[in-house]
Amino acid sequence: PRPRPTWSPGQPLRSLRKIIRFRQPADLISILGLTSDDVPRVVRALEGKDGPYHIYGFSSAIRFIAETAAAQGLHLSHSPRVVVGTSDTFTAGHRETVSAFLGCPAYSRYGSYEVGGGVAQTCPDNPQVHHVLSDLLVAEVVDDDSRPVAPGETGRLLVTDLTNRVMPLIRYDIGDVAQAAEGCPCGRPWPVIGEVFGRTGDRIVLDNGESRPAYELELTLFFYHADITKDFIEYQFVQYGPGELELRFVPRTPLSSGKMERLREVLVETLSDRARIEVTAVERIEQDKSGKRRLVIQGGMQESTLKPSSSKGLRP
């Protein structure tokens, strides 16, 4: 929940405006500190809804609730009309999982505070692309030299704000990686971008100094090796040093020692045969202060028990 504004004697008019304008949604569910023990309460709250409703919130939190509820054997008989995830991303697999439990379509809304909110939203007929809100901004997917990339290729996302009359942002590097796209079979006239993969700053540094975008690892694990990772509720990469990486994940069911070792081998094959990789099943992934779960975090060496062939799992 948002903190309620307080009265400031030094700024009486500003304080009054904030207090008058403050609105707290009646059906707000806080995701800060959300654990698997809270999920049954959330499902009961959804069951108690009167009439049609929709769900809008952090993609990672919605996914966590849906996957945890399914793992706990819970069921939702009163489904929402639609689910819209924002703030972080839904992969195609995430959308399928969320839709299966909640019994409705799941879409992504990509936005940025710097340009006033919305940037693009999943096409309801073709969820692999996002329709850009072209009345509000221009979105471009470019290479490292700021030249447009071809459809199907990935690059940095630049936005130009069309509504900011005070300080317009022109070709602003928003810090995210996206896929370029061309047109949409749905016939809607708006320009499109493909999947939004995450932050450009989320990179894995190898022992030779080369850095690789973390979304490449994410795609490798959750697209090409979905048979191993399909039951991951949450996951995160921890970088301890160049070429030293830990994958932490929360499994719906314990992984066999064979799958754990195969997971480590996939990471080594994708990064470098010299990489020191640890694969660890954990009970939860901590959120940051905003409620998000970062894809890549930096870990101190004192926290690491990295060995060249390390895999650890939760016991059944």
Disulfide bonds with the S-S distance in Angstrom:
none
